[in-house]
Amino acid sequence: ICRRAVEVKRMDIKLRAEQAGFHPILQSVPTDKGTLHKVYVNPKLDRAEAQALAAQVKEKIAVDGYVTRYYP
């Protein structure tokens, strides 16, 4: 059940991001504690632009994220 709840939350964030006009990218990463689900939004090359985008994400879809490098 817990695994299902994580998947539902991940898909909910993806849907809310799409509805707010963002382009979400989902990525699952295996770790020694289980699978970590990451949701990337509108990759930017400039760090200042990425930080401004993170503020928009927090405001529009109430997700407190952080700026990180995206490895496809």
DSSP file with accessible surface (Angstrom, degrees, kcal/mol):
  #  RESIDUE AA STRUCTURE BP1 BP2  ACC     N-H-->O    O-->H-N    N-H-->O    O-->H-N    TCO  KAPPA ALPHA  PHI   PSI    X-CA   Y-CA   Z-CA
    1    1 A I     >        0   0  187      0, 0.0     4,-2.3     0, 0.0     5,-0.2   0.000 360.0 360.0 360.0 -41.3    0.0    0.0    0.0
    2    2 A C  H  >  +     0   0  100      1,-0.2     4,-2.0     2,-0.2     5,-0.2   0.911 360.0  51.8 -61.8 -41.2    2.8    2.4    0.8
    3    3 A R  H  > S+     0   0  204      1,-0.2     4,-1.9     2,-0.2    -1,-0.2   0.902 109.4  50.0 -61.8 -41.3    4.4    1.8   -2.6
    4    4 A R  H  > S+     0   0  167      1,-0.2     4,-2.5     2,-0.2    -1,-0.2   0.904 107.6  54.0 -64.3 -40.6    1.1    2.6   -4.3
    5    5 A A  H  X S+     0   0   57     -4,-2.3     4,-2.4     1,-0.2    -1,-0.2   0.896 107.2  51.0 -63.2 -38.5    0.7    5.8   -2.3
    6    6 A V  H  X S+     0   0   63     -4,-2.0     4,-2.5     2,-0.2    -1,-0.2   0.922 110.4  49.1 -64.7 -42.6    4.1    7.0   -3.4
    7    7 A E  H  X S+     0   0   57     -4,-1.9     4,-2.4     2,-0.2    -2,-0.2   0.913 110.8  50.0 -64.0 -41.5    3.2    6.3   -7.1
    8    8 A V  H  X S+     0   0   72     -4,-2.5     4,-2.4     2,-0.2    -1,-0.2   0.928 111.5  48.6 -63.3 -43.2   -0.1    8.2   -6.7
    9    9 A K  H  X S+     0   0  138     -4,-2.4     4,-2.4     2,-0.2    -2,-0.2   0.923 110.9  50.7 -63.7 -42.5    1.7   11.2   -5.1
   10   10 A R  H  X S+     0   0   38     -4,-2.5     4,-2.2     1,-0.2    -2,-0.2   0.936 113.0  44.9 -60.8 -45.7    4.3   11.2   -7.9
   11   11 A M  H  X S+     0   0   79     -4,-2.4     4,-2.6     2,-0.2    -1,-0.2   0.855 110.2  55.7 -69.5 -32.4    1.6   11.1  -10.6
   12   12 A D  H  X S+     0   0   71     -4,-2.4     4,-2.7    -5,-0.2     5,-0.2   0.932 108.6  47.2 -64.7 -43.6   -0.4   13.8   -8.8
   13   13 A I  H  X S+     0   0   27     -4,-2.4     4,-2.5     2,-0.2    -2,-0.2   0.928 112.1  51.0 -63.7 -41.5    2.6   16.1   -8.8
   14   14 A K  H  X S+     0   0   50     -4,-2.2     4,-2.4    -5,-0.2    -2,-0.2   0.945 112.1  46.4 -60.1 -47.2    3.1   15.4  -12.5
   15   15 A L  H  X S+     0   0   83     -4,-2.6     4,-2.6     1,-0.2    -2,-0.2   0.932 112.9  48.5 -63.3 -45.9   -0.5   16.2  -13.3
   16   16 A R  H  X S+     0   0   72     -4,-2.7     4,-1.5     1,-0.2    -1,-0.2   0.893 111.0  51.6 -62.7 -38.4   -0.5   19.4  -11.3
   17   17 A A  H  <>S+     0   0    0     -4,-2.5     5,-2.7    -5,-0.2     4,-0.3   0.928 110.7  47.8 -64.0 -43.7    2.7   20.5  -13.0
   18   18 A E  H ><5S+     0   0   85     -4,-2.4     3,-1.6     1,-0.2    -2,-0.2   0.924 110.4  51.6 -62.4 -43.3    1.2   19.8  -16.4
   19   19 A Q  H 3<5S+     0   0  143     -4,-2.6    -1,-0.2     1,-0.3    -2,-0.2   0.794 107.1  54.1 -65.3 -26.6   -2.0   21.7  -15.5
   20   20 A A  T 3<5S-     0   0   30     -4,-1.5    -1,-0.3    -5,-0.2    -2,-0.2   0.433 125.5-101.8 -87.3   0.5    0.2   24.7  -14.4
   21   21 A G  T < 5S+     0   0   62     -3,-1.6    -3,-0.2     1,-0.3     2,-0.2   0.556  79.2 130.2  94.0   9.6    1.9   24.8  -17.7
   22   22 A F      < -     0   0   15     -5,-2.7    -1,-0.3    -6,-0.2    -2,-0.1  -0.521  58.2-128.2 -90.8 163.3    5.2   23.1  -16.8
   23   23 A H        -     0   0  121     -2,-0.2    19,-1.8     2,-0.0     2,-0.2  -0.863  31.0-160.9-110.8  93.3    6.8   20.2  -18.6
   24   24 A P  E     -A   41   0A  12      0, 0.0     2,-0.5     0, 0.0    17,-0.2  -0.505   8.3-161.7 -79.9 144.3    7.5   17.5  -15.9
   25   25 A I  E     -A   40   0A  36     15,-3.2    15,-3.3    -2,-0.2     2,-0.4  -0.994  10.8-150.1-122.4 123.6   10.0   14.7  -16.4
   26   26 A L  E     +A   39   0A  46     -2,-0.5     2,-0.4    13,-0.2    13,-0.2  -0.759  17.4 176.4 -96.8 140.0    9.7   11.7  -14.1
   27   27 A Q  E     -A   38   0A  48     11,-2.5    11,-3.7    -2,-0.4     2,-0.5  -0.981  16.2-155.1-144.5 129.9   12.7    9.6  -13.1
   28   28 A S  E     -A   37   0A  59     -2,-0.4     9,-0.2     9,-0.2     7,-0.0  -0.912  12.7-169.1-105.8 131.7   12.9    6.6  -10.8
   29   29 A V  E     -A   36   0A  43      7,-3.2     7,-3.3    -2,-0.5     2,-0.2  -0.979  18.0-132.8-125.2 121.6   16.2    5.9   -9.1
   30   30 A P  E     +A   35   0A 113      0, 0.0     2,-0.3     0, 0.0     5,-0.2  -0.526  31.9 173.9 -72.8 135.8   17.0    2.8   -7.2
   31   31 A T  E >   -A   34   0A  60      3,-1.9     3,-1.5    -2,-0.2     0, 0.0  -0.847  48.7-100.8-130.2 172.7   18.7    3.4   -3.8
   32   32 A D  T 3  S+     0   0  157     -2,-0.3     3,-0.1     1,-0.3    -1,-0.0   0.670 124.7  50.9 -70.9 -11.5   19.6    1.1   -0.9
   33   33 A K  T 3  S-     0   0  195      1,-0.4    -1,-0.3     0, 0.0     2,-0.2   0.285 127.4 -84.2-102.8   5.3   16.5    2.3    0.9
   34   34 A G  E <  S-A   31   0A  38     -3,-1.5    -3,-1.9     2,-0.0    -1,-0.4  -0.758  73.0 -26.4 122.2-167.4   14.2    1.6   -2.0
   35   35 A T  E     -A   30   0A  73     -2,-0.2     2,-0.5    -5,-0.2    -7,-0.0  -0.693  51.1-152.4 -89.0 131.2   13.2    3.5   -5.2
   36   36 A L  E     -A   29   0A  87     -7,-3.3    -7,-3.2    -2,-0.4     2,-0.6  -0.892   9.1-150.4-101.3 127.2   13.4    7.3   -5.1
   37   37 A H  E     -A   28   0A  51     -2,-0.5     2,-0.4    -9,-0.2    -9,-0.2  -0.896  13.7-168.3-102.6 122.3   11.0    9.0   -7.5
   38   38 A K  E     -A   27   0A  66    -11,-3.7   -11,-2.5    -2,-0.6     2,-0.5  -0.852  10.7-160.0-110.7 143.5   12.1   12.4   -8.9
   39   39 A V  E     -A   26   0A  44     -2,-0.4     2,-0.3   -13,-0.2   -13,-0.2  -0.972  11.0-167.3-123.0 110.9   10.0   14.9  -10.8
   40   40 A Y  E     -A   25   0A  26    -15,-3.3   -15,-3.2    -2,-0.5     2,-0.4  -0.763   5.4-155.2 -95.3 147.7   12.0   17.4  -12.9
   41   41 A V  E     -A   24   0A  31     -2,-0.3     3,-0.1   -17,-0.2    16,-0.1  -0.986  57.9 -29.9-130.7 126.3   10.3   20.5  -14.3
   42   42 A N  S    S-     0   0   42    -19,-1.8    -1,-0.2    -2,-0.4    11,-0.1   0.874  74.9-128.2  39.8  75.1   11.4   22.5  -17.4
   43   43 A P        -     0   0   74      0, 0.0     2,-0.3     0, 0.0    -1,-0.1  -0.185  28.0-165.6 -52.7 137.7   15.2   22.0  -17.4
   44   44 A K        -     0   0   97     -3,-0.1     6,-0.0     1,-0.1    -3,-0.0  -0.958  23.1-151.0-125.6 146.7   17.1   25.3  -17.6
   45   45 A L  S    S+     0   0  186     -2,-0.3     2,-0.5     1,-0.0    -1,-0.1   0.806  82.6  71.9 -83.9 -31.8   20.8   25.9  -18.4
   46   46 A D  S  > S-     0   0   79      1,-0.1     4,-2.2     2,-0.0     5,-0.2  -0.738  73.0-147.9 -91.1 126.8   21.1   29.0  -16.3
   47   47 A R  H  > S+     0   0  145     -2,-0.5     4,-2.6     1,-0.2     5,-0.2   0.888  98.1  53.6 -62.6 -39.4   21.0   28.5  -12.5
   48   48 A A  H  > S+     0   0   62      1,-0.2     4,-2.2     2,-0.2    -1,-0.2   0.916 109.9  48.0 -62.8 -41.3   19.3   31.8  -11.9
   49   49 A E  H  > S+     0   0  102      2,-0.2     4,-2.3     1,-0.2    -1,-0.2   0.901 111.1  51.5 -63.5 -40.9   16.5   30.9  -14.3
   50   50 A A  H  X S+     0   0   18     -4,-2.2     4,-2.3     2,-0.2    -2,-0.2   0.901 109.4  49.2 -64.5 -39.8   16.2   27.5  -12.6
   51   51 A Q  H  X S+     0   0  104     -4,-2.6     4,-1.7     2,-0.2    -1,-0.2   0.900 110.7  50.2 -67.8 -37.3   15.9   29.1   -9.2
   52   52 A A  H  X S+     0   0   52     -4,-2.2     4,-1.8     1,-0.2    -2,-0.2   0.903 110.5  50.6 -64.5 -39.8   13.2   31.5  -10.4
   53   53 A L  H  X S+     0   0   15     -4,-2.3     4,-2.6     1,-0.2    -2,-0.2   0.901 105.5  55.7 -64.4 -40.5   11.4   28.5  -11.9
   54   54 A A  H  X S+     0   0   29     -4,-2.3     4,-2.3     1,-0.2    11,-0.3   0.894 106.4  51.5 -60.0 -37.8   11.6   26.6   -8.6
   55   55 A A  H  X S+     0   0   60     -4,-1.7     4,-2.2     2,-0.2    -1,-0.2   0.897 109.3  50.0 -65.9 -38.5    9.9   29.6   -7.0
   56   56 A Q  H  X S+     0   0   82     -4,-1.8     4,-3.1     2,-0.2     5,-0.3   0.902 109.2  51.6 -65.3 -41.6    7.1   29.5   -9.6
   57   57 A V  H  X S+     0   0   15     -4,-2.6     4,-2.7     2,-0.2     6,-0.7   0.936 110.2  48.9 -60.6 -46.0    6.7   25.7   -9.0
   58   58 A K  H  X S+     0   0  112     -4,-2.3     4,-1.1     4,-0.2    -2,-0.2   0.922 115.9  43.8 -60.4 -42.5    6.3   26.3   -5.2
   59   59 A E  H  < S+     0   0  163     -4,-2.2    -2,-0.2    -5,-0.2    -1,-0.2   0.923 121.0  37.5 -69.3 -43.9    3.8   29.1   -5.8
   60   60 A K  H  < S+     0   0  116     -4,-3.1    -2,-0.2    -5,-0.2    -3,-0.2   0.828 133.9  16.6 -84.0 -35.6    1.7   27.3   -8.5
   61   61 A I  H  < S-     0   0    9     -4,-2.7    -3,-0.2    -5,-0.3    -2,-0.2   0.321  95.4-120.1-125.1   9.8    1.6   23.7   -7.3
   62   62 A A     <  +     0   0   80     -4,-1.1     2,-0.5    -5,-0.5    -4,-0.2   0.861  64.4 138.1  56.9  41.9    2.7   23.9   -3.7
   63   63 A V        -     0   0   35     -6,-0.7     2,-1.2    -9,-0.1    -1,-0.2  -0.981  46.1-148.5-118.6 120.5    5.8   21.7   -4.1
   64   64 A D        +     0   0  124     -2,-0.5     2,-0.1    -3,-0.1    -9,-0.1  -0.741  37.3 157.9 -90.4  93.5    8.9   22.9   -2.3
   65   65 A G        -     0   0   40     -2,-1.2     2,-0.3   -11,-0.3    -7,-0.0  -0.244  29.5-133.5-102.5-167.3   11.7   21.7   -4.6
   66   66 A Y        -     0   0  179     -2,-0.1     2,-0.4     2,-0.0   -15,-0.0  -0.970  25.1 -97.5-147.5 162.1   15.3   22.6   -5.2
   67   67 A V        +     0   0   30     -2,-0.3     2,-0.3   -20,-0.0   -16,-0.0  -0.677  51.4 155.1 -86.0 130.3   17.6   23.3   -8.2
   68   68 A T        -     0   0   74     -2,-0.4     2,-0.2   -18,-0.0    -2,-0.0  -0.957  46.9 -89.3-147.1 164.4   19.7   20.3   -9.2
   69   69 A R        -     0   0  172     -2,-0.3     2,-0.5   -26,-0.1     0, 0.0  -0.571  39.1-134.4 -76.8 140.5   21.5   19.1  -12.3
   70   70 A Y        -     0   0   72     -2,-0.2    -1,-0.0   -30,-0.0     0, 0.0  -0.859  17.3-170.0-100.8 124.7   19.4   16.8  -14.5
   71   71 A Y              0   0  155     -2,-0.5    -2,-0.0     0, 0.0     0, 0.0  -0.938 360.0 360.0-113.3 104.9   21.1   13.6  -15.8
   72   72 A P              0   0  135      0, 0.0   -45,-0.0     0, 0.0    -2,-0.0  -0.162 360.0 360.0 -66.4 360.0   18.9   12.0  -18.5
